[in-house]
Amino acid sequence: MPIERDSKNWTWVLERPCEECGFDATSFARADIGRLIRENAAGWQFVLMQPDAGRRRNDDMWSPLEYGCHVRDVYRICDFRVDKMLTEDDPTFANWDQDETAEDEGYADQHPVLVAAEVDDAAGQVADVFDDLTEEQWTRIGTRSDGAKFTVESFARYVVHDVQHHDHDLRVLGIGV
């Protein structure tokens, strides 16, 4: 059974706690964003070292390996988009189809140990960026292809929810992060 493609607009998580995972993207200081990203990446090191990381537990959910690949790519895209927001005036970002990327990049066939290192590297890189931002840089803006506007801060909070939400997905599968 193929996994249903995600077509939801998740920007509402910037206004209220997530109905699925309970995470509140407004519940922490922006100074904590880098730390939260690093903590999330540390959890993936354990998950991806499990011998069955590539096995799907439910027909309608990715395997831990596929989720790990997605989280790595979320961090990479975040780093790219934040860099554009810091260096360009109101850049527009092309749509990112996470399901298409999972298929095109062969998430299910990647090596968990390599993915673990890549998650750590990508998270560390973007966390360092957030740790070093000035007051003015947090307010720089960018626009998603659907017209949604983000500041660097709101985008960071959006990303922190995204990766925390996948911790919830793993708990649904019975895997602790």
Rosetta constraint file for C-alpha pairs under 8 A:
AtomPair CA 1 CA 59 HARMONIC 5.89 0.50
AtomPair CA 1 CA 60 HARMONIC 6.98 0.50
AtomPair CA 2 CA 59 HARMONIC 7.14 0.50
AtomPair CA 2 CA 60 HARMONIC 6.66 0.50
AtomPair CA 3 CA 59 HARMONIC 6.92 0.50
AtomPair CA 3 CA 60 HARMONIC 4.63 0.50
AtomPair CA 3 CA 61 HARMONIC 6.17 0.50
AtomPair CA 3 CA 62 HARMONIC 7.58 0.50
AtomPair CA 4 CA 60 HARMONIC 6.82 0.50
AtomPair CA 5 CA 99 HARMONIC 6.22 0.50
AtomPair CA 6 CA 99 HARMONIC 7.34 0.50
AtomPair CA 11 CA 15 HARMONIC 7.96 0.50
AtomPair CA 11 CA 148 HARMONIC 7.93 0.50
AtomPair CA 11 CA 158 HARMONIC 7.09 0.50
AtomPair CA 12 CA 16 HARMONIC 6.69 0.50
AtomPair CA 13 CA 17 HARMONIC 5.94 0.50
AtomPair CA 13 CA 18 HARMONIC 5.62 0.50
AtomPair CA 13 CA 24 HARMONIC 7.27 0.50
AtomPair CA 13 CA 25 HARMONIC 6.56 0.50
AtomPair CA 13 CA 158 HARMONIC 7.01 0.50
AtomPair CA 13 CA 161 HARMONIC 7.49 0.50
AtomPair CA 14 CA 24 HARMONIC 7.93 0.50
AtomPair CA 14 CA 25 HARMONIC 5.85 0.50
AtomPair CA 14 CA 26 HARMONIC 6.86 0.50
AtomPair CA 14 CA 154 HARMONIC 7.04 0.50
AtomPair CA 14 CA 157 HARMONIC 7.14 0.50
AtomPair CA 14 CA 158 HARMONIC 6.46 0.50
AtomPair CA 15 CA 25 HARMONIC 7.91 0.50
AtomPair CA 15 CA 26 HARMONIC 7.61 0.50
AtomPair CA 16 CA 24 HARMONIC 6.44 0.50
AtomPair CA 16 CA 25 HARMONIC 7.57 0.50
AtomPair CA 16 CA 26 HARMONIC 7.76 0.50
AtomPair CA 17 CA 22 HARMONIC 5.60 0.50
AtomPair CA 17 CA 23 HARMONIC 5.42 0.50
AtomPair CA 17 CA 24 HARMONIC 4.14 0.50
AtomPair CA 17 CA 25 HARMONIC 6.78 0.50
AtomPair CA 18 CA 22 HARMONIC 4.81 0.50
AtomPair CA 18 CA 23 HARMONIC 5.39 0.50
AtomPair CA 18 CA 24 HARMONIC 6.38 0.50
AtomPair CA 21 CA 165 HARMONIC 5.85 0.50
AtomPair CA 21 CA 168 HARMONIC 5.72 0.50
AtomPair CA 23 CA 161 HARMONIC 6.59 0.50
AtomPair CA 23 CA 164 HARMONIC 7.33 0.50
AtomPair CA 23 CA 165 HARMONIC 7.30 0.50
AtomPair CA 24 CA 161 HARMONIC 7.54 0.50
AtomPair CA 25 CA 157 HARMONIC 5.47 0.50
AtomPair CA 25 CA 158 HARMONIC 6.90 0.50
AtomPair CA 25 CA 160 HARMONIC 7.30 0.50
AtomPair CA 25 CA 161 HARMONIC 5.99 0.50
AtomPair CA 26 CA 157 HARMONIC 7.44 0.50
AtomPair CA 28 CA 32 HARMONIC 6.60 0.50
AtomPair CA 28 CA 33 HARMONIC 7.97 0.50
AtomPair CA 29 CA 33 HARMONIC 7.39 0.50
AtomPair CA 30 CA 153 HARMONIC 7.18 0.50
AtomPair CA 31 CA 131 HARMONIC 7.02 0.50
AtomPair CA 32 CA 36 HARMONIC 6.09 0.50
AtomPair CA 33 CA 37 HARMONIC 6.22 0.50
AtomPair CA 33 CA 127 HARMONIC 7.13 0.50
AtomPair CA 33 CA 130 HARMONIC 6.90 0.50
AtomPair CA 33 CA 131 HARMONIC 7.72 0.50
AtomPair CA 33 CA 156 HARMONIC 7.17 0.50
AtomPair CA 33 CA 157 HARMONIC 7.47 0.50
AtomPair CA 33 CA 160 HARMONIC 7.28 0.50
AtomPair CA 34 CA 38 HARMONIC 6.29 0.50
AtomPair CA 34 CA 126 HARMONIC 7.62 0.50
AtomPair CA 34 CA 127 HARMONIC 4.08 0.50
AtomPair CA 34 CA 128 HARMONIC 6.59 0.50
AtomPair CA 34 CA 130 HARMONIC 5.80 0.50
AtomPair CA 34 CA 131 HARMONIC 5.75 0.50
AtomPair CA 35 CA 39 HARMONIC 6.11 0.50
AtomPair CA 35 CA 127 HARMONIC 7.14 0.50
AtomPair CA 36 CA 40 HARMONIC 6.11 0.50
AtomPair CA 36 CA 160 HARMONIC 7.24 0.50
AtomPair CA 37 CA 41 HARMONIC 6.28 0.50
AtomPair CA 37 CA 123 HARMONIC 6.07 0.50
AtomPair CA 37 CA 124 HARMONIC 7.69 0.50
AtomPair CA 37 CA 127 HARMONIC 6.12 0.50
AtomPair CA 37 CA 160 HARMONIC 6.67 0.50
AtomPair CA 38 CA 42 HARMONIC 6.23 0.50
AtomPair CA 38 CA 120 HARMONIC 7.61 0.50
AtomPair CA 38 CA 123 HARMONIC 6.12 0.50
AtomPair CA 38 CA 124 HARMONIC 6.27 0.50
AtomPair CA 38 CA 127 HARMONIC 6.77 0.50
AtomPair CA 39 CA 43 HARMONIC 6.53 0.50
AtomPair CA 40 CA 44 HARMONIC 6.74 0.50
AtomPair CA 40 CA 163 HARMONIC 7.17 0.50
AtomPair CA 40 CA 164 HARMONIC 7.04 0.50
AtomPair CA 41 CA 45 HARMONIC 6.75 0.50
AtomPair CA 41 CA 119 HARMONIC 6.11 0.50
AtomPair CA 41 CA 120 HARMONIC 5.42 0.50
AtomPair CA 41 CA 123 HARMONIC 6.22 0.50
AtomPair CA 42 CA 46 HARMONIC 7.28 0.50
AtomPair CA 42 CA 120 HARMONIC 7.09 0.50
AtomPair CA 43 CA 47 HARMONIC 6.57 0.50
AtomPair CA 43 CA 177 HARMONIC 5.08 0.50
AtomPair CA 44 CA 48 HARMONIC 5.87 0.50
AtomPair CA 44 CA 68 HARMONIC 6.74 0.50
AtomPair CA 44 CA 116 HARMONIC 6.46 0.50
AtomPair CA 44 CA 119 HARMONIC 7.48 0.50
AtomPair CA 44 CA 177 HARMONIC 6.89 0.50
AtomPair CA 45 CA 49 HARMONIC 6.35 0.50
AtomPair CA 45 CA 116 HARMONIC 5.29 0.50
AtomPair CA 45 CA 117 HARMONIC 7.70 0.50
AtomPair CA 45 CA 120 HARMONIC 7.73 0.50
AtomPair CA 46 CA 50 HARMONIC 6.93 0.50
AtomPair CA 46 CA 177 HARMONIC 7.34 0.50
AtomPair CA 47 CA 53 HARMONIC 6.89 0.50
AtomPair CA 47 CA 64 HARMONIC 6.93 0.50
AtomPair CA 47 CA 175 HARMONIC 7.71 0.50
AtomPair CA 47 CA 176 HARMONIC 7.72 0.50
AtomPair CA 47 CA 177 HARMONIC 6.54 0.50
AtomPair CA 48 CA 53 HARMONIC 5.62 0.50
AtomPair CA 48 CA 64 HARMONIC 6.90 0.50
AtomPair CA 48 CA 65 HARMONIC 6.25 0.50
AtomPair CA 48 CA 68 HARMONIC 7.22 0.50
AtomPair CA 48 CA 112 HARMONIC 5.29 0.50
AtomPair CA 48 CA 113 HARMONIC 6.58 0.50
AtomPair CA 48 CA 115 HARMONIC 7.59 0.50
AtomPair CA 48 CA 116 HARMONIC 5.98 0.50
AtomPair CA 49 CA 53 HARMONIC 7.06 0.50
AtomPair CA 49 CA 112 HARMONIC 6.67 0.50
AtomPair CA 49 CA 113 HARMONIC 6.43 0.50
AtomPair CA 49 CA 116 HARMONIC 7.76 0.50
AtomPair CA 53 CA 63 HARMONIC 6.60 0.50
AtomPair CA 53 CA 64 HARMONIC 5.21 0.50
AtomPair CA 53 CA 65 HARMONIC 5.24 0.50
AtomPair CA 53 CA 112 HARMONIC 7.04 0.50
AtomPair CA 54 CA 63 HARMONIC 5.54 0.50
AtomPair CA 54 CA 64 HARMONIC 6.27 0.50
AtomPair CA 54 CA 65 HARMONIC 5.01 0.50
AtomPair CA 54 CA 66 HARMONIC 7.22 0.50
AtomPair CA 54 CA 108 HARMONIC 6.40 0.50
AtomPair CA 54 CA 109 HARMONIC 7.89 0.50
AtomPair CA 54 CA 112 HARMONIC 7.60 0.50
AtomPair CA 55 CA 63 HARMONIC 5.40 0.50
AtomPair CA 55 CA 64 HARMONIC 7.40 0.50
AtomPair CA 55 CA 65 HARMONIC 7.87 0.50
AtomPair CA 56 CA 61 HARMONIC 6.98 0.50
AtomPair CA 56 CA 62 HARMONIC 5.96 0.50
AtomPair CA 56 CA 63 HARMONIC 4.20 0.50
AtomPair CA 56 CA 64 HARMONIC 7.44 0.50
AtomPair CA 57 CA 61 HARMONIC 7.46 0.50
AtomPair CA 57 CA 63 HARMONIC 6.66 0.50
AtomPair CA 57 CA 173 HARMONIC 6.38 0.50
AtomPair CA 58 CA 62 HARMONIC 7.62 0.50
AtomPair CA 58 CA 173 HARMONIC 7.38 0.50
AtomPair CA 62 CA 66 HARMONIC 5.55 0.50
AtomPair CA 62 CA 67 HARMONIC 6.13 0.50
AtomPair CA 63 CA 67 HARMONIC 6.29 0.50
AtomPair CA 63 CA 108 HARMONIC 7.59 0.50
AtomPair CA 64 CA 68 HARMONIC 6.01 0.50
AtomPair CA 64 CA 170 HARMONIC 6.91 0.50
AtomPair CA 65 CA 69 HARMONIC 6.24 0.50
AtomPair CA 65 CA 107 HARMONIC 7.19 0.50
AtomPair CA 65 CA 108 HARMONIC 6.64 0.50
AtomPair CA 65 CA 110 HARMONIC 7.72 0.50
AtomPair CA 65 CA 112 HARMONIC 6.12 0.50
AtomPair CA 65 CA 115 HARMONIC 7.85 0.50
AtomPair CA 66 CA 70 HARMONIC 6.25 0.50
AtomPair CA 66 CA 102 HARMONIC 7.35 0.50
AtomPair CA 66 CA 107 HARMONIC 5.11 0.50
AtomPair CA 66 CA 108 HARMONIC 5.59 0.50
AtomPair CA 67 CA 71 HARMONIC 6.15 0.50
AtomPair CA 67 CA 166 HARMONIC 6.95 0.50
AtomPair CA 68 CA 72 HARMONIC 6.18 0.50
AtomPair CA 68 CA 115 HARMONIC 6.87 0.50
AtomPair CA 68 CA 116 HARMONIC 7.39 0.50
AtomPair CA 68 CA 119 HARMONIC 7.23 0.50
AtomPair CA 69 CA 73 HARMONIC 6.26 0.50
AtomPair CA 69 CA 102 HARMONIC 7.92 0.50
AtomPair CA 69 CA 107 HARMONIC 6.04 0.50
AtomPair CA 69 CA 115 HARMONIC 6.30 0.50
AtomPair CA 69 CA 119 HARMONIC 7.62 0.50
AtomPair CA 70 CA 74 HARMONIC 6.08 0.50
AtomPair CA 70 CA 98 HARMONIC 7.35 0.50
AtomPair CA 70 CA 102 HARMONIC 7.30 0.50
AtomPair CA 70 CA 107 HARMONIC 7.94 0.50
AtomPair CA 71 CA 75 HARMONIC 6.32 0.50
AtomPair CA 71 CA 119 HARMONIC 6.94 0.50
AtomPair CA 71 CA 163 HARMONIC 6.03 0.50
AtomPair CA 71 CA 166 HARMONIC 7.89 0.50
AtomPair CA 72 CA 76 HARMONIC 6.33 0.50
AtomPair CA 72 CA 115 HARMONIC 7.46 0.50
AtomPair CA 72 CA 118 HARMONIC 6.43 0.50
AtomPair CA 72 CA 119 HARMONIC 4.47 0.50
AtomPair CA 72 CA 120 HARMONIC 8.00 0.50
AtomPair CA 72 CA 122 HARMONIC 6.29 0.50
AtomPair CA 72 CA 123 HARMONIC 7.37 0.50
AtomPair CA 73 CA 77 HARMONIC 5.97 0.50
AtomPair CA 74 CA 78 HARMONIC 5.94 0.50
AtomPair CA 74 CA 159 HARMONIC 7.33 0.50
AtomPair CA 74 CA 163 HARMONIC 7.77 0.50
AtomPair CA 75 CA 79 HARMONIC 6.14 0.50
AtomPair CA 75 CA 119 HARMONIC 7.65 0.50
AtomPair CA 75 CA 122 HARMONIC 5.57 0.50
AtomPair CA 75 CA 123 HARMONIC 5.67 0.50
AtomPair CA 75 CA 126 HARMONIC 6.67 0.50
AtomPair CA 75 CA 159 HARMONIC 7.84 0.50
AtomPair CA 76 CA 80 HARMONIC 6.31 0.50
AtomPair CA 76 CA 122 HARMONIC 5.72 0.50
AtomPair CA 76 CA 123 HARMONIC 7.85 0.50
AtomPair CA 76 CA 126 HARMONIC 7.72 0.50
AtomPair CA 77 CA 81 HARMONIC 6.03 0.50
AtomPair CA 78 CA 82 HARMONIC 5.94 0.50
AtomPair CA 78 CA 126 HARMONIC 7.17 0.50
AtomPair CA 78 CA 156 HARMONIC 7.82 0.50
AtomPair CA 78 CA 159 HARMONIC 7.22 0.50
AtomPair CA 79 CA 83 HARMONIC 6.10 0.50
AtomPair CA 79 CA 122 HARMONIC 7.97 0.50
AtomPair CA 79 CA 125 HARMONIC 7.46 0.50
AtomPair CA 79 CA 126 HARMONIC 5.23 0.50
AtomPair CA 79 CA 129 HARMONIC 7.91 0.50
AtomPair CA 80 CA 84 HARMONIC 6.36 0.50
AtomPair CA 81 CA 85 HARMONIC 6.18 0.50
AtomPair CA 81 CA 93 HARMONIC 7.37 0.50
AtomPair CA 82 CA 86 HARMONIC 6.13 0.50
AtomPair CA 82 CA 152 HARMONIC 6.37 0.50
AtomPair CA 83 CA 87 HARMONIC 6.14 0.50
AtomPair CA 84 CA 88 HARMONIC 5.50 0.50
AtomPair CA 84 CA 91 HARMONIC 6.49 0.50
AtomPair CA 84 CA 142 HARMONIC 7.96 0.50
AtomPair CA 85 CA 89 HARMONIC 6.73 0.50
AtomPair CA 85 CA 90 HARMONIC 6.43 0.50
AtomPair CA 85 CA 91 HARMONIC 6.24 0.50
AtomPair CA 85 CA 140 HARMONIC 6.01 0.50
AtomPair CA 85 CA 141 HARMONIC 5.83 0.50
AtomPair CA 85 CA 142 HARMONIC 5.57 0.50
AtomPair CA 85 CA 152 HARMONIC 7.04 0.50
AtomPair CA 86 CA 137 HARMONIC 6.55 0.50
AtomPair CA 86 CA 140 HARMONIC 6.40 0.50
AtomPair CA 89 CA 140 HARMONIC 7.90 0.50
AtomPair CA 89 CA 141 HARMONIC 7.35 0.50
AtomPair CA 89 CA 142 HARMONIC 7.67 0.50
AtomPair CA 90 CA 140 HARMONIC 7.59 0.50
AtomPair CA 90 CA 141 HARMONIC 5.22 0.50
AtomPair CA 90 CA 142 HARMONIC 4.47 0.50
AtomPair CA 90 CA 143 HARMONIC 6.43 0.50
AtomPair CA 91 CA 141 HARMONIC 7.60 0.50
AtomPair CA 91 CA 142 HARMONIC 4.99 0.50
AtomPair CA 91 CA 143 HARMONIC 6.13 0.50
AtomPair CA 92 CA 142 HARMONIC 5.97 0.50
AtomPair CA 92 CA 143 HARMONIC 4.64 0.50
AtomPair CA 92 CA 144 HARMONIC 5.57 0.50
AtomPair CA 92 CA 145 HARMONIC 6.17 0.50
AtomPair CA 93 CA 142 HARMONIC 7.51 0.50
AtomPair CA 93 CA 143 HARMONIC 6.22 0.50
AtomPair CA 93 CA 144 HARMONIC 4.86 0.50
AtomPair CA 93 CA 145 HARMONIC 5.51 0.50
AtomPair CA 94 CA 144 HARMONIC 6.70 0.50
AtomPair CA 94 CA 145 HARMONIC 5.28 0.50
AtomPair CA 95 CA 144 HARMONIC 7.08 0.50
AtomPair CA 95 CA 145 HARMONIC 5.66 0.50
AtomPair CA 95 CA 146 HARMONIC 7.69 0.50
AtomPair CA 97 CA 101 HARMONIC 6.26 0.50
AtomPair CA 98 CA 102 HARMONIC 6.16 0.50
AtomPair CA 99 CA 103 HARMONIC 6.44 0.50
AtomPair CA 100 CA 104 HARMONIC 5.98 0.50
AtomPair CA 101 CA 105 HARMONIC 5.66 0.50
AtomPair CA 102 CA 106 HARMONIC 5.86 0.50
AtomPair CA 102 CA 107 HARMONIC 5.15 0.50
AtomPair CA 102 CA 108 HARMONIC 7.86 0.50
AtomPair CA 103 CA 107 HARMONIC 6.69 0.50
AtomPair CA 106 CA 110 HARMONIC 6.63 0.50
AtomPair CA 110 CA 114 HARMONIC 7.83 0.50
AtomPair CA 110 CA 115 HARMONIC 7.17 0.50
AtomPair CA 111 CA 115 HARMONIC 6.18 0.50
AtomPair CA 112 CA 116 HARMONIC 6.03 0.50
AtomPair CA 113 CA 117 HARMONIC 6.49 0.50
AtomPair CA 114 CA 118 HARMONIC 6.22 0.50
AtomPair CA 115 CA 119 HARMONIC 6.02 0.50
AtomPair CA 116 CA 120 HARMONIC 6.30 0.50
AtomPair CA 117 CA 121 HARMONIC 6.16 0.50
AtomPair CA 118 CA 122 HARMONIC 5.96 0.50
AtomPair CA 119 CA 123 HARMONIC 5.90 0.50
AtomPair CA 120 CA 124 HARMONIC 5.95 0.50
AtomPair CA 121 CA 125 HARMONIC 6.14 0.50
AtomPair CA 122 CA 126 HARMONIC 6.37 0.50
AtomPair CA 123 CA 127 HARMONIC 5.89 0.50
AtomPair CA 124 CA 128 HARMONIC 6.05 0.50
AtomPair CA 125 CA 129 HARMONIC 6.55 0.50
AtomPair CA 126 CA 130 HARMONIC 6.40 0.50
AtomPair CA 127 CA 131 HARMONIC 6.13 0.50
AtomPair CA 128 CA 132 HARMONIC 6.34 0.50
AtomPair CA 129 CA 133 HARMONIC 6.50 0.50
AtomPair CA 133 CA 137 HARMONIC 5.83 0.50
AtomPair CA 133 CA 138 HARMONIC 6.57 0.50
AtomPair CA 134 CA 138 HARMONIC 6.65 0.50
AtomPair CA 135 CA 139 HARMONIC 7.34 0.50
AtomPair CA 136 CA 140 HARMONIC 7.02 0.50
AtomPair CA 137 CA 152 HARMONIC 7.14 0.50
AtomPair CA 138 CA 151 HARMONIC 6.63 0.50
AtomPair CA 138 CA 152 HARMONIC 4.97 0.50
AtomPair CA 138 CA 153 HARMONIC 5.19 0.50
AtomPair CA 139 CA 151 HARMONIC 5.19 0.50
AtomPair CA 139 CA 152 HARMONIC 5.92 0.50
AtomPair CA 139 CA 153 HARMONIC 6.66 0.50
AtomPair CA 140 CA 151 HARMONIC 5.32 0.50
AtomPair CA 140 CA 152 HARMONIC 5.72 0.50
AtomPair CA 141 CA 149 HARMONIC 6.92 0.50
AtomPair CA 141 CA 150 HARMONIC 5.51 0.50
AtomPair CA 141 CA 151 HARMONIC 4.28 0.50
AtomPair CA 141 CA 152 HARMONIC 6.23 0.50
AtomPair CA 142 CA 149 HARMONIC 5.91 0.50
AtomPair CA 142 CA 150 HARMONIC 5.45 0.50
AtomPair CA 142 CA 151 HARMONIC 6.42 0.50
AtomPair CA 142 CA 152 HARMONIC 7.76 0.50
AtomPair CA 143 CA 147 HARMONIC 5.85 0.50
AtomPair CA 143 CA 148 HARMONIC 5.63 0.50
AtomPair CA 143 CA 149 HARMONIC 4.52 0.50
AtomPair CA 143 CA 150 HARMONIC 6.21 0.50
AtomPair CA 144 CA 148 HARMONIC 5.17 0.50
AtomPair CA 144 CA 149 HARMONIC 6.39 0.50
AtomPair CA 144 CA 150 HARMONIC 7.83 0.50
AtomPair CA 150 CA 154 HARMONIC 5.62 0.50
AtomPair CA 150 CA 155 HARMONIC 5.53 0.50
AtomPair CA 151 CA 155 HARMONIC 5.98 0.50
AtomPair CA 152 CA 156 HARMONIC 6.07 0.50
AtomPair CA 153 CA 157 HARMONIC 6.29 0.50
AtomPair CA 154 CA 158 HARMONIC 6.10 0.50
AtomPair CA 155 CA 159 HARMONIC 6.17 0.50
AtomPair CA 156 CA 160 HARMONIC 6.17 0.50
AtomPair CA 157 CA 161 HARMONIC 6.25 0.50
AtomPair CA 158 CA 162 HARMONIC 6.29 0.50
AtomPair CA 159 CA 163 HARMONIC 6.39 0.50
AtomPair CA 160 CA 164 HARMONIC 6.05 0.50
AtomPair CA 161 CA 165 HARMONIC 5.80 0.50
AtomPair CA 162 CA 166 HARMONIC 6.67 0.50
AtomPair CA 163 CA 167 HARMONIC 6.79 0.50
AtomPair CA 164 CA 168 HARMONIC 6.73 0.50
AtomPair CA 165 CA 169 HARMONIC 6.42 0.50
AtomPair CA 166 CA 170 HARMONIC 6.25 0.50
AtomPair CA 167 CA 171 HARMONIC 6.40 0.50
AtomPair CA 167 CA 176 HARMONIC 7.88 0.50
AtomPair CA 167 CA 177 HARMONIC 6.14 0.50
AtomPair CA 168 CA 172 HARMONIC 6.29 0.50
AtomPair CA 169 CA 173 HARMONIC 6.50 0.50
AtomPair CA 170 CA 174 HARMONIC 6.35 0.50
AtomPair CA 170 CA 175 HARMONIC 5.11 0.50
AtomPair CA 170 CA 176 HARMONIC 6.65 0.50
AtomPair CA 170 CA 177 HARMONIC 7.22 0.50
AtomPair CA 171 CA 175 HARMONIC 4.99 0.50
AtomPair CA 171 CA 176 HARMONIC 5.61 0.50
AtomPair CA 171 CA 177 HARMONIC 7.43 0.50
